[in-house]
Amino acid sequence: MAKSKWLWLAAILLVVLSGFAHTVRAQDDDDDPDRQPVVKAADQGPDAARGQKIFQQNCGVCHGNDATGGRGPDLVRSAVVAHDVKGDLIGDVIHKGRPDNGMPPMSLTESEIADVAAFLHARVKEGLQSARVPKVYDLQRLLIGNANAGKAYFDGPGGCTACHSVTGDLAGVAKKYTPIDLQARILYPEKLFKNTQTDATVTLPSGEQVQGHVIYQDDFAVGLIDSSGWYRSFDRTKNKVEFKNRLAAHRDQLFKLSQEQVHDLFAYIQTLK
């Protein structure tokens, strides 16, 4: 009888502790600022829903209906998609195709391309919500490239030395950031330095030129901070405006870098301590 009583009490205690542990885990999840509910791509807006149908009809046979790849590459983890802004890169690939890789050009309209871009960005967001990357990531999982090959690319065909110096802006860079942050800064700098993307040179009808950092732009006007620190706005229909994206070289690399070169480049940058 006493033994049965203790077994009964133990069972109650186990249930209470299990419920407490579940509550603590739930509270931990609720308190985690990085945790977001997973929202399916097609539920993230009407444009994404339309884009899903267009994508599946035109692209799903190669890239998979969920864009995770098949005969064609995985687009959820595509660097081109990561850098795309409202279809500016995705549209170019769709219109021109990738004939060398077996992708023909397609004649989608601008609105259809915008919807496809919305779907792909929604799939990326869905993926990030589903599987968060840990804040601390084992270096050995990332460090699989050849540092010597990375240096050769950095100094040569990569053209990295045109903007960077291992004894200047990159001196000790591997000490400043965790491995996963460092890799992110190599691949997606414009996501990290949004305020340093674009400069402009405005040529007035008189021939005078004004240079500065772009604060605002649309089809009709551009506003910038000039070299003296003043904000100035110009009518684009009356003045010649030339834009220079400081990170354009990084975007150009998206169409050149292979996965092996990405790993090699990271392995080399990781040696700069």
C-alpha positions in Angstrom: 0.0 0.0 0.0 2.8 2.4 0.9 4.7 1.5 -2.2 1.6 2.3 -4.4 1.1 5.6 -2.6 4.7 6.6 -3.4 4.3 5.5 -7.1 1.2 7.6 -7.3 2.9 10.7 -5.8 5.9 10.2 -8.2 3.5 10.1 -11.1 1.9 13.3 -10.1 5.3 15.0 -9.6 6.4 13.8 -13.0 3.3 15.4 -14.6 3.8 18.7 -12.7 7.5 18.9 -13.6 6.8 18.1 -17.3 4.2 20.8 -17.4 6.6 23.3 -15.8 9.3 22.4 -18.2 6.9 22.9 -21.1 5.9 26.3 -19.7 9.5 27.4 -19.3 10.3 26.4 -22.9 7.2 28.3 -24.1 8.2 31.3 -22.1 11.8 31.1 -23.5 10.3 30.9 -27.0 8.1 33.9 -26.3 10.9 35.9 -24.9 13.3 35.2 -27.8 13.3 38.3 -29.9 14.7 36.4 -32.9 11.8 33.9 -32.9 9.0 34.6 -35.5 6.0 32.6 -36.5 6.5 30.8 -39.8 4.3 32.4 -42.5 3.9 30.4 -45.8 5.2 32.4 -48.8 1.8 32.4 -50.5 0.2 33.9 -47.3 2.6 36.8 -47.2 0.6 38.9 -49.7 -1.4 38.8 -52.9 1.7 39.5 -55.0 3.6 36.6 -53.5 0.5 34.3 -54.0 0.3 35.4 -57.7 4.1 35.0 -58.0 3.9 31.4 -56.7 1.5 30.4 -59.5 3.6 32.1 -62.2 6.8 30.6 -60.8 5.3 27.1 -60.6 4.0 27.3 -64.2 7.2 28.7 -65.7 10.1 27.8 -63.4 9.0 24.9 -61.2 10.0 22.2 -63.6 13.7 23.1 -63.1 13.8 24.9 -59.8 11.1 22.9 -58.0 7.7 24.3 -57.1 9.0 25.5 -53.7 12.1 27.1 -55.4 14.5 24.8 -53.4 16.0 23.3 -56.6 15.8 20.4 -58.9 17.5 20.3 -62.3 18.1 24.0 -61.6 19.7 25.5 -58.5 18.1 26.3 -55.1 16.8 29.8 -55.4 15.9 30.2 -51.7 19.6 30.3 -50.9 20.5 32.1 -54.1 22.9 35.1 -53.6 21.1 36.8 -56.6 17.8 36.6 -54.8 19.4 37.8 -51.6 20.7 41.0 -53.4 17.6 41.5 -55.5 15.5 44.6 -54.9 11.9 44.4 -56.3 13.0 42.2 -59.3 16.0 44.3 -60.5 18.3 41.3 -60.6 15.7 38.5 -60.9 14.1 40.3 -63.9 17.4 40.5 -65.7 18.0 36.8 -65.4 14.5 35.9 -66.5 14.7 38.2 -69.6 18.2 37.1 -70.6 18.2 33.5 -69.3 21.3 31.5 -68.6 21.8 29.7 -71.9 25.2 28.3 -70.8 23.3 26.5 -67.9 20.3 25.4 -70.0 18.0 28.2 -68.9 16.2 29.9 -71.9 15.1 33.6 -71.8 11.4 34.1 -70.8 9.1 36.9 -71.9 7.3 37.6 -68.6 5.8 41.1 -68.1 7.2 43.5 -65.6 4.3 42.9 -63.3 4.7 39.1 -63.5 8.4 39.5 -62.7 7.6 41.7 -59.7 5.2 39.0 -58.5 7.8 36.2 -59.0 10.3 38.3 -57.1 7.8 38.8 -54.3 7.3 35.0 -54.1 11.0 34.3 -54.0 11.7 36.9 -51.3 8.7 35.4 -49.3 10.2 31.9 -49.6 13.5 33.3 -48.3 11.7 34.8 -45.3 9.8 31.6 -44.7 13.1 29.7 -44.7 14.6 32.1 -42.2 11.7 31.8 -39.9 11.7 28.0 -40.1 15.4 27.5 -39.4 17.3 30.2 -37.7 21.1 30.3 -37.9 22.8 30.1 -34.5 24.5 33.2 -33.3 27.6 31.1 -32.6 28.6 28.9 -35.5 31.5 26.5 -35.5 34.3 27.9 -37.7 35.3 24.5 -39.0 31.9 24.1 -40.7 32.6 27.3 -42.7 36.3 27.0 -43.2 36.4 24.4 -46.0 38.1 26.5 -48.7 41.7 27.0 -49.8 43.2 30.2 -48.4 45.9 30.4 -51.1 43.3 30.1 -53.9 41.3 32.7 -52.1 44.3 35.1 -52.0 45.0 34.5 -55.7 41.3 35.4 -56.5 41.4 38.5 -54.1 44.6 39.8 -55.7 43.7 38.8 -59.3 40.5 38.2 -61.1 38.3 39.2 -58.2 39.5 42.8 -58.4 39.1 43.1 -54.6 42.3 45.2 -54.3 40.7 48.0 -56.3 38.6 48.9 -53.2 40.2 47.0 -50.3 43.6 46.6 -48.7 44.7 43.9 -46.3 46.9 46.4 -44.5 44.2 49.1 -44.6 40.4 48.6 -44.2 40.8 44.8 -43.9 43.7 44.7 -41.4 42.7 42.5 -38.5 39.2 42.1 -39.9 39.0 38.4 -38.9 39.4 39.5 -35.2 36.5 42.0 -35.4 33.7 39.6 -36.4 32.6 36.1 -35.7 33.1 33.7 -38.6 29.5 33.7 -39.7 29.3 37.5 -39.5 32.5 37.8 -41.5 31.1 35.5 -44.2 27.9 37.5 -44.3 29.8 40.8 -44.7 31.7 39.3 -47.7 28.6 38.0 -49.4 25.9 40.5 -48.5 27.6 43.9 -47.7 24.7 46.0 -48.9 22.5 44.4 -46.2 24.9 45.6 -43.6 25.9 49.0 -44.9 22.7 50.4 -46.3 23.8 54.0 -45.7 26.9 53.8 -47.9 25.5 52.3 -51.1 25.1 55.1 -53.6 26.9 58.3 -54.6 25.9 60.6 -57.4 27.4 63.3 -59.7 24.9 65.9 -60.9 25.9 68.0 -63.9 23.9 71.3 -64.1 23.1 73.0 -67.5 25.9 75.5 -66.7 28.4 72.6 -66.6 28.9 72.8 -62.8 29.1 69.4 -61.1 27.8 68.5 -57.7 28.9 65.3 -56.0 27.5 63.7 -52.9 25.9 60.8 -51.1 22.3 60.0 -52.3 19.6 60.4 -49.6 16.6 60.3 -51.8 15.8 59.4 -55.4 12.9 58.7 -57.7 12.2 59.0 -61.4 11.9 62.8 -61.2 14.3 64.0 -58.5 17.4 63.2 -56.5 18.5 64.5 -53.1 22.0 64.2 -51.8 24.4 65.5 -49.2 27.2 67.4 -50.9 30.8 67.5 -49.9 30.2 70.5 -47.7 27.5 68.7 -45.8 24.5 70.5 -47.3 21.4 68.7 -48.5 20.6 69.6 -52.1 17.8 68.4 -54.4 17.9 68.4 -58.2 15.3 67.9 -61.0 16.4 64.8 -62.9 14.6 66.0 -66.1 16.7 69.1 -66.2 20.1 67.9 -65.0 22.3 65.0 -65.9 22.6 62.5 -62.9 25.2 59.7 -62.8 24.9 57.2 -60.0 27.7 55.1 -58.6 26.9 52.3 -56.2 29.9 51.7 -53.9 28.9 48.1 -53.7 28.3 47.5 -57.4 31.5 45.4 -57.6 30.1 43.0 -55.0 26.8 42.6 -56.9 28.7 41.9 -60.1 30.6 39.1 -58.4 27.2 37.3 -57.9 27.3 36.3 -61.5 31.0 35.2 -61.4 31.7 33.5 -58.1 31.3 29.7 -57.9 30.6 28.1 -54.5 34.2 26.9 -54.4 35.5 30.5 -54.9 33.2 31.8 -52.1 34.7 29.2 -49.7 38.3 30.0 -50.9 37.8 33.8 -50.5 36.3 33.3 -47.0 39.2 31.1 -46.0 41.7 33.8 -47.1 39.8 36.7 -45.4 39.7 34.6 -42.2 43.6 34.7 -42.1 43.6 38.5 -41.8 44.1 38.7 -38.0 
